[in-house]
Amino acid sequence: MKFRFGLLLGATFASGVALGPTVGFLAHQGGVQLFPAAAAQDAKQVETYRLLSLFGDVFQRVRADYVEPVQPRKLIENALNGMLSGLDPHSNYMSPRQYQDMQVQTRGEFGGLGIEVTQESGFIKVISPIDGTPAARAGIKPGDLILALDGKTVEGLSLNDAVEKMRGAPNTVVTLTIRREGVAKPIEVKLTREVIHVQVVKWRLEPKDIGYVRISSFTDQTDSGLLKALADLKQKSGGKLKGLVLDLRNNPGGLLDQAIAVGDTFISTGEIVSTRGRHPEDNQRWDAKGTDLIHGLPMVVLINSGSASASEIVSGALQDDRRAVLLGTRSFGKGSVQTVIPLPDGGAMRLTTARYYTPSGRSIQGLGITPDIEVQATRQPEQHFLPNHEAQLNNVLSNTGGTSPTLPPRKDLPAIAHDIPKVPPVGWPAFDPTKPDTDFQLQQALVVVQAMEANKTAAR
């Protein structure tokens, strides 16, 4: 699974990793002071102490009378995870081992299957397989519902526990029982665990000197990988790069600082993102530093319902700034930021501490980002067996404090944008990741970039 250093902006776990935008680890000194002494007599504090006493009573009763002996640590960790996960879909407790794994995973390397997952209705839902991993090679798809692991149901397991069971030593096998939209019977898939080395940035030069860059997640390798990709594309095009397609589809998010760095790569001036927490003094804003490494070249960003958190920060900034045209389908809608807070036991909690806002002041929490040009990947509607957007999750955070979520109509789109079909034509080949010409959304993005470049040339 994957996790992040600092502010996490992701919405998921990977089979062996947990993801999300995160803000940075908070230093923790000593124990936790739950209640200031000066306020101990306050009525609310008295009620809090009463409830803590109730918790202690239940804890002791379970230890004494449960049908089998239970380790106190297991009870406390279950309680902590329940306390946090009951707040919103992205807050949770991490055991010392999970916290250690998270720190490894934010470096872009972890052990497991390579599946980014979330939890809904008691089961584990696949957000996206990670490129080049056992899960991706086995054909695991976004929206797949994991019902069982090695023949044992995942019902009743926390997301952390399910992730733990998908981890394991390299070269060991785990069997996933999957329910897939449109398939009548459950599917069993055997996957061999391996150490996952995630290349989070991949790129190639498309015909007519248009660059294609895919960012699969925002780890601490993302910014450096993007800079390497752009330098290589410029070299391969002989210094004549005509435009860029940035692919953020099925990117569940990651580190906030990496999202800011990616936005700063293409935006020369103005705001990239701001965050607002419970306390006004904690509000922050990040601005561009005056660099656009592709110097205003035409740019299209691909998004879909698997684009979450850090991906939405980047795409929202580029859309608000009118720096890029967004093409695809509505994004996931995770507009919150989590802070990873180390705890005295060696574990940590991931706590939602802020909402983030695009440069125009929009909160996309629960709403997602609507592309400028809507294009479906297939003629079939996107899977909706389980929620594909933040608003459909349990205990979802409200959308507050932002400006209108709808931007004024764009007047800078090329004329051809109105002729881009929303679905592939009848007979369009099934998508094959090894054959870019079968990727309908990408092909439409290339058409738009070419039209933008032609308009730019004609205006000179």
C-alpha positions as CSV (number, residue, x, y, z in Angstrom):
1,M,0.0,0.0,0.0
2,K,1.1,3.6,-0.3
3,F,1.4,6.5,2.0
4,R,3.0,9.9,2.1
5,F,5.3,12.2,4.0
6,G,3.6,15.2,5.3
7,L,0.3,16.2,3.7
8,L,-1.3,13.4,2.0
9,L,-3.8,14.0,-0.8
10,G,-4.8,10.6,-1.8
11,A,-7.9,8.5,-1.5
12,T,-6.6,5.0,-1.3
13,F,-4.6,2.0,-0.2
14,A,-2.4,-0.1,-2.5
15,S,-2.1,-3.8,-1.9
16,G,0.8,-3.2,0.2
17,V,0.5,0.6,0.4
18,A,-1.8,3.5,1.5
19,L,-2.3,6.7,-0.5
20,G,-3.7,10.2,-0.2
21,P,-2.6,13.9,-0.2
22,T,-0.8,14.4,3.0
23,V,0.8,17.4,4.5
24,G,3.8,16.4,6.4
25,F,4.4,14.6,9.6
26,L,3.7,16.5,12.7
27,A,6.3,16.1,15.5
28,H,4.8,14.6,18.6
29,Q,6.4,15.2,22.0
30,G,5.6,12.8,24.8
31,G,2.1,11.8,25.5
32,V,-1.2,13.2,24.4
33,Q,-2.8,15.8,26.6
34,L,-6.5,15.2,26.0
35,F,-8.0,17.9,28.2
36,P,-6.3,21.1,29.5
37,A,-6.5,21.3,33.3
38,A,-7.9,24.8,33.2
39,A,-11.0,23.5,31.4
40,A,-11.5,20.3,33.5
41,Q,-14.7,21.7,35.1
42,D,-16.3,22.7,31.9
43,A,-19.5,20.8,31.3
44,K,-18.3,19.4,28.0
45,Q,-15.1,18.2,29.6
46,V,-17.1,16.5,32.4
47,E,-19.2,14.7,29.7
48,T,-16.0,13.7,28.0
49,Y,-14.5,12.2,31.1
50,R,-17.8,10.3,31.6
51,L,-17.6,8.8,28.2
52,L,-13.9,7.9,28.7
53,S,-15.0,6.1,31.8
54,L,-17.6,4.2,29.8
55,F,-14.9,3.2,27.3
56,G,-12.8,1.9,30.2
57,D,-15.7,-0.1,31.5
58,V,-16.3,-1.7,28.1
59,F,-12.6,-2.4,27.7
60,Q,-12.4,-4.2,31.1
61,R,-15.5,-6.2,30.4
62,V,-14.3,-7.4,27.1
63,R,-10.9,-8.4,28.6
64,A,-12.6,-10.3,31.4
65,D,-15.6,-11.9,29.6
66,Y,-14.9,-12.3,25.9
67,V,-15.1,-15.9,24.8
68,E,-11.4,-16.0,24.1
69,P,-8.5,-14.0,25.6
70,V,-7.8,-10.8,23.8
71,Q,-4.6,-8.8,23.8
72,P,-5.1,-5.3,25.2
73,R,-3.2,-3.8,22.2
74,K,-5.6,-5.4,19.8
75,L,-8.6,-3.8,21.6
76,I,-7.0,-0.4,21.7
77,E,-5.9,-0.4,18.1
78,N,-9.4,-1.5,17.0
79,A,-10.8,1.4,19.1
80,L,-8.4,3.9,17.6
81,N,-9.1,2.8,14.1
82,G,-12.8,3.0,14.7
83,M,-12.6,6.4,16.2
84,L,-10.7,7.8,13.3
85,S,-12.3,5.9,10.4
86,G,-15.7,6.9,11.7
87,L,-14.9,10.6,11.1
88,D,-14.4,10.5,7.3
89,P,-13.2,8.0,4.7
90,H,-9.6,9.1,4.8
91,S,-8.7,9.3,8.5
92,N,-7.3,6.2,10.1
93,Y,-4.9,4.7,12.7
94,M,-1.6,3.0,11.5
95,S,0.1,0.4,13.6
96,P,3.9,0.8,13.9
97,R,4.4,-1.7,11.1
98,Q,1.9,0.1,8.9
99,Y,3.5,3.4,9.6
100,Q,6.9,2.1,8.7
101,D,5.5,0.6,5.5
102,M,3.9,3.9,4.6
103,Q,7.2,5.8,4.9
104,V,8.8,3.2,2.6
105,Q,6.0,3.4,0.2
106,T,6.2,7.2,-0.2
107,R,9.6,6.6,-1.6
108,G,7.9,4.7,-4.5
109,E,8.9,1.2,-3.4
110,F,7.0,-1.3,-1.4
111,G,6.1,-5.0,-1.2
112,G,2.7,-6.3,-2.3
113,L,0.5,-6.7,-5.3
114,G,0.3,-3.2,-6.7
115,I,-3.4,-2.4,-6.1
116,E,-4.7,0.9,-4.9
117,V,-7.9,0.3,-2.9
118,T,-10.5,1.8,-0.7
119,Q,-13.3,0.4,1.4
120,E,-17.0,0.5,0.8
121,S,-20.0,-1.4,2.1
122,G,-17.7,-3.8,4.0
123,F,-15.7,-4.9,0.9
124,I,-12.5,-3.7,-0.7
125,K,-12.9,-1.7,-3.9
126,V,-10.1,-1.4,-6.5
127,I,-9.4,2.3,-7.3
128,S,-6.6,1.4,-9.8
129,P,-3.9,-1.2,-10.4
130,I,-0.4,0.3,-10.4
131,D,1.3,0.3,-13.8
132,G,3.7,-2.6,-14.3
133,T,2.7,-4.6,-11.1
134,P,1.3,-8.1,-10.6
135,A,-2.2,-6.6,-10.3
136,A,-1.9,-4.7,-13.6
137,R,-0.5,-7.7,-15.4
138,A,-3.3,-10.0,-14.1
139,G,-5.9,-7.6,-15.5
140,I,-7.3,-6.2,-12.2
141,K,-9.6,-3.3,-13.2
142,P,-10.8,-0.1,-11.5
143,G,-14.1,-0.8,-9.8
144,D,-13.4,-4.5,-9.1
145,L,-14.7,-5.5,-5.7
146,I,-12.5,-7.8,-3.7
147,L,-14.8,-10.2,-1.8
148,A,-12.3,-12.6,-0.3
149,L,-8.5,-13.2,0.2
150,D,-7.3,-16.8,0.0
151,G,-10.9,-18.0,0.3
152,K,-11.7,-15.9,3.4
153,T,-14.2,-13.1,3.2
154,V,-13.0,-9.5,3.8
155,E,-16.2,-8.6,5.5
156,G,-15.5,-7.4,9.0
157,L,-11.9,-6.5,8.2
158,S,-10.7,-2.9,8.4
159,L,-9.0,-1.5,5.4
160,N,-5.7,-1.7,7.2
161,D,-6.2,-5.4,8.0
162,A,-7.2,-6.2,4.4
163,V,-4.1,-4.5,3.2
164,E,-2.0,-6.4,5.6
165,K,-3.3,-9.7,4.3
166,M,-2.5,-8.7,0.7
167,R,1.1,-8.0,1.7
168,G,3.6,-10.7,2.1
169,A,7.0,-12.0,1.2
170,P,8.0,-11.8,-2.4
171,N,7.2,-14.9,-4.5
172,T,4.3,-16.0,-2.3
173,V,0.9,-16.3,-3.8
174,V,-2.4,-14.8,-2.8
175,T,-5.8,-15.6,-4.3
176,L,-8.3,-12.8,-4.8
177,T,-12.0,-13.4,-5.3
178,I,-13.4,-10.5,-7.3
179,R,-16.8,-9.4,-8.3
180,R,-16.7,-7.4,-11.6
181,E,-19.4,-5.3,-13.1
182,G,-21.1,-7.2,-16.0
183,V,-19.7,-10.6,-15.0
184,A,-22.3,-12.9,-13.4
185,K,-19.9,-15.1,-11.4
186,P,-17.1,-14.2,-9.0
187,I,-13.6,-14.3,-10.6
188,E,-10.6,-15.9,-8.8
189,V,-7.2,-14.4,-9.6
190,K,-3.9,-15.7,-8.3
191,L,-1.2,-13.1,-7.8
192,T,2.4,-13.6,-6.9
193,R,3.6,-11.0,-4.5
194,E,6.8,-9.1,-5.4
195,V,8.7,-6.0,-4.4
196,I,7.0,-3.2,-6.3
197,H,9.3,-0.6,-7.8
198,V,6.9,2.0,-9.1
199,Q,8.0,4.2,-12.0
200,V,5.5,6.9,-11.2
201,V,6.3,8.9,-14.4
202,K,6.3,7.4,-17.9
203,W,6.6,9.2,-21.2
204,R,7.0,8.9,-24.9
205,L,7.0,11.1,-28.0
206,E,3.8,10.8,-30.0
207,P,3.6,11.6,-33.7
208,K,3.9,15.3,-34.8
209,D,6.3,16.0,-31.9
210,I,3.6,15.9,-29.2
211,G,4.8,14.7,-25.8
212,Y,2.9,12.3,-23.6
213,V,3.5,12.0,-19.9
214,R,1.7,9.8,-17.5
215,I,1.9,10.3,-13.7
216,S,0.5,7.3,-11.9
217,S,0.9,8.7,-8.3
218,F,2.5,11.5,-6.4
219,T,5.4,10.1,-4.4
220,D,8.7,11.9,-3.7
221,Q,9.9,10.7,-7.1
222,T,7.2,12.5,-9.1
223,D,8.7,15.9,-9.6
224,S,12.1,14.7,-10.5
225,G,10.6,12.1,-12.8
226,L,8.6,14.8,-14.6
227,L,11.6,17.0,-15.1
228,K,13.5,14.0,-16.6
229,A,10.5,13.3,-18.8
230,L,10.3,16.8,-20.2
231,A,14.1,17.0,-20.8
232,D,14.0,13.7,-22.7
233,L,10.9,14.7,-24.8
234,K,12.6,18.0,-25.8
235,Q,15.7,16.1,-26.8
236,K,13.8,13.5,-28.8
237,S,11.8,16.1,-30.6
238,G,15.0,17.9,-31.6
239,G,14.0,20.9,-29.6
240,K,10.7,21.2,-31.5
241,L,8.2,19.9,-29.0
242,K,4.7,21.1,-30.2
243,G,2.6,20.3,-27.2
244,L,2.0,18.0,-24.3
245,V,-0.6,15.5,-23.0
246,L,-0.5,15.0,-19.2
247,D,-2.3,11.8,-18.2
248,L,-3.6,11.8,-14.6
249,R,-6.3,9.1,-15.2
250,N,-6.6,6.6,-12.3
251,N,-4.0,8.6,-10.3
252,P,-5.3,8.4,-6.7
253,G,-3.1,11.2,-5.3
254,G,-0.2,11.4,-2.9
255,L,2.0,14.0,-1.5
256,L,0.9,17.6,-1.5
257,D,4.3,19.1,-2.0
258,Q,4.7,17.0,-5.2
259,A,1.3,18.2,-6.5
260,I,2.5,21.8,-5.9
261,A,5.8,21.1,-7.7
262,V,4.0,19.6,-10.7
263,G,1.6,22.5,-11.0
264,D,4.6,24.9,-10.7
265,T,6.3,23.2,-13.6
266,F,3.6,24.5,-16.0
267,I,2.2,27.6,-14.3
268,S,4.4,30.7,-14.3
269,T,2.4,33.1,-12.0
270,G,-0.4,33.0,-9.5
271,E,-1.8,30.6,-7.0
272,I,-1.5,26.8,-7.3
273,V,-3.6,25.7,-4.3
274,S,-4.6,26.9,-0.9
275,T,-5.6,24.9,2.2
276,R,-8.0,26.0,5.1
277,G,-8.2,24.1,8.3
278,R,-10.1,24.5,11.6
279,H,-7.8,27.3,12.8
280,P,-7.4,30.3,10.6
281,E,-3.7,30.6,11.5
282,D,-3.1,27.2,9.9
283,N,-4.4,28.3,6.5
284,Q,-1.8,28.3,3.7
285,R,-1.4,29.3,0.1
286,W,1.2,28.2,-2.5
287,D,2.0,30.3,-5.5
288,A,3.9,29.5,-8.7
289,K,7.6,30.6,-8.8
290,G,7.7,32.0,-12.3
291,T,8.7,28.9,-14.3
292,D,6.8,27.2,-17.1
293,L,9.2,24.6,-18.4
294,I,7.4,24.1,-21.7
295,H,7.0,27.9,-22.3
296,G,3.2,28.0,-22.9
297,L,3.0,25.1,-25.3
298,P,-0.5,23.7,-25.9
299,M,-1.4,21.2,-23.2
300,V,-4.2,18.8,-22.5
301,V,-4.8,17.0,-19.2
302,L,-6.6,13.6,-19.1
303,I,-8.7,12.9,-16.0
304,N,-11.4,10.4,-15.0
305,S,-13.2,9.2,-11.9
306,G,-10.0,7.5,-10.7
307,S,-8.2,10.9,-10.6
308,A,-8.2,12.0,-7.0
309,S,-6.7,14.4,-4.5
310,A,-3.2,15.5,-5.6
311,S,-4.3,14.8,-9.2
312,E,-7.3,17.1,-8.7
313,I,-5.0,19.8,-7.3
314,V,-2.9,19.8,-10.4
315,S,-5.8,19.6,-12.9
316,G,-7.8,22.2,-11.0
317,A,-4.9,24.6,-11.0
318,L,-4.2,24.1,-14.7
319,Q,-7.9,24.5,-15.5
320,D,-8.4,27.7,-13.4
321,D,-5.3,29.2,-14.9
322,R,-6.5,28.3,-18.4
323,R,-3.1,26.8,-18.8
324,A,-4.4,23.5,-20.0
325,V,-7.6,21.9,-21.4
326,L,-9.0,19.1,-19.4
327,L,-10.4,16.1,-21.3
328,G,-12.1,12.9,-20.0
329,T,-14.7,12.4,-17.3
330,R,-15.4,13.9,-13.9
331,S,-12.8,13.3,-11.3
332,F,-13.2,11.6,-7.9
333,G,-13.8,14.6,-5.8
334,K,-11.5,14.3,-2.8
335,G,-10.9,17.9,-1.6
336,S,-9.4,17.2,1.8
337,V,-5.9,17.0,3.2
338,Q,-4.6,14.5,5.7
339,T,-1.7,15.0,8.1
340,V,0.3,12.0,9.3
341,I,0.9,12.4,13.0
342,P,3.4,10.1,14.7
343,L,2.3,8.5,18.0
344,P,4.2,7.4,21.1
345,D,3.7,3.7,20.4
346,G,5.6,4.0,17.1
347,G,2.4,4.1,15.0
348,A,0.7,7.1,13.6
349,M,-2.7,8.5,12.7
350,R,-3.7,10.0,9.4
351,L,-6.1,12.8,10.3
352,T,-8.0,15.0,8.0
353,T,-6.9,18.5,8.9
354,A,-7.9,20.8,6.0
355,R,-9.8,21.3,2.9
356,Y,-8.0,22.5,-0.2
357,Y,-9.2,25.0,-2.8
358,T,-8.3,25.7,-6.4
359,P,-6.9,29.1,-7.4
360,S,-10.4,30.4,-8.2
361,G,-11.5,29.4,-4.7
362,R,-13.4,26.3,-5.6
363,S,-13.7,23.4,-3.3
364,I,-14.0,20.2,-5.3
365,Q,-14.8,18.1,-2.2
366,G,-17.5,15.6,-3.1
367,L,-18.0,17.3,-6.5
368,G,-14.9,16.5,-8.5
369,I,-13.6,18.5,-11.4
370,T,-15.6,18.6,-14.6
371,P,-13.5,18.4,-17.7
372,D,-13.6,21.1,-20.4
373,I,-14.3,18.4,-23.0
374,E,-16.2,15.3,-21.9
375,V,-15.0,12.1,-23.5
376,Q,-15.8,8.6,-22.3
377,A,-13.2,5.8,-22.6
378,T,-15.7,3.3,-24.0
379,R,-19.2,3.3,-25.4
380,Q,-20.3,1.7,-22.1
381,P,-20.9,3.9,-19.1
382,E,-18.4,3.9,-16.3
383,Q,-18.8,1.2,-13.7
384,H,-21.2,2.1,-10.9
385,F,-21.6,-1.1,-8.9
386,L,-19.8,0.7,-6.1
387,P,-19.2,4.4,-5.6
388,N,-16.8,6.0,-8.1
389,H,-16.8,9.4,-6.5
390,E,-16.1,10.8,-3.1
391,A,-19.7,11.9,-2.5
392,Q,-20.9,8.3,-2.6
393,L,-18.7,7.2,0.3
394,N,-19.8,7.0,3.9
395,N,-19.1,9.8,6.4
396,V,-18.0,12.1,3.6
397,L,-16.7,15.6,4.5
398,S,-19.0,18.4,3.6
399,N,-18.2,20.9,0.8
400,T,-17.9,24.4,2.5
401,G,-16.1,27.6,2.2
402,G,-15.5,27.7,-1.5
403,T,-16.7,29.9,-4.4
404,S,-19.0,28.6,-7.1
405,P,-17.9,25.1,-8.2
406,T,-18.8,26.0,-11.8
407,L,-16.3,28.0,-13.8
408,P,-17.4,30.5,-16.5
409,P,-17.6,28.8,-20.0
410,R,-14.2,28.7,-21.7
411,K,-13.8,30.9,-24.7
412,D,-10.3,29.7,-25.6
413,L,-11.1,26.2,-26.7
414,P,-10.2,25.4,-30.4
415,A,-13.2,25.1,-32.7
416,I,-12.6,21.4,-33.1
417,A,-13.4,20.9,-29.4
418,H,-17.1,21.1,-30.2
419,D,-16.8,18.2,-32.7
420,I,-14.9,15.8,-30.4
421,P,-17.2,12.8,-29.9
422,K,-18.2,12.0,-26.3
423,V,-18.0,8.2,-26.9
424,P,-15.9,6.0,-29.3
425,P,-17.5,5.2,-32.6
426,V,-19.1,1.8,-33.1
427,G,-16.3,-0.8,-33.8
428,W,-13.6,1.1,-31.9
429,P,-11.1,-1.5,-30.8
430,A,-10.9,-2.6,-27.2
431,F,-8.3,-0.7,-25.2
432,D,-4.9,-2.3,-25.1
433,P,-2.3,-0.5,-23.0
434,T,0.5,-1.6,-25.3
435,K,-1.3,0.1,-28.3
436,P,-1.8,3.9,-27.8
437,D,-4.0,4.0,-30.9
438,T,-6.7,2.1,-29.0
439,D,-6.9,4.7,-26.2
440,F,-9.8,6.8,-27.4
441,Q,-9.4,9.5,-24.8
442,L,-5.8,9.9,-25.6
443,Q,-6.4,10.1,-29.4
444,Q,-8.9,12.9,-28.9
445,A,-6.5,14.7,-26.6
446,L,-3.9,14.6,-29.4
447,V,-6.4,16.0,-31.8
448,V,-7.1,18.9,-29.4
449,V,-3.4,19.6,-28.9
450,Q,-2.8,19.7,-32.6
451,A,-5.6,22.1,-33.1
452,M,-4.3,24.3,-30.3
453,E,-0.9,24.3,-31.8
454,A,-2.3,25.2,-35.3
455,N,-4.2,28.1,-33.8
456,K,-1.1,29.3,-32.0
457,T,1.0,29.2,-35.2
458,A,-1.7,31.0,-37.1
459,A,-1.8,33.8,-34.5
460,R,1.9,34.6,-34.8
